[in-house]
Amino acid sequence: MNAHDYGISRNTLKWLQSLDLSHPLKNLRRDLANGFMVAQLLSRYFPTELQLHSFDNSPSSAAKADNWQQIKKFLKKQGINIPATLLEGT
């Protein structure tokens, strides 16, 4: 995966790769689309606040919607404001 291809910095790509996620990131848009990898990333930094077992690593639209709903709720609870357009653009 090339950082330039995804519009992210090389440092961001190295950071993502250093997290030792359950699956290697190969296609950033596809790999993050259902929200599971985002939840896994957040659980690294909030291990007691976010329960990863509540998320589904399925390509179904129902799993995607549920995962992103949980992520939005979690971010709001943490006081982390991310524009809805960014979250819904996945």
Secondary structure, DSSP 8 states (H G I E B T S, - for coil): --HHHHT--HHHHHHHHHT--SS--SSHHHHHHTSHHHHHHHHHH-TTT--GGG-----SHHHHHHHHHHHHHHHHHHT----HHHHHT-
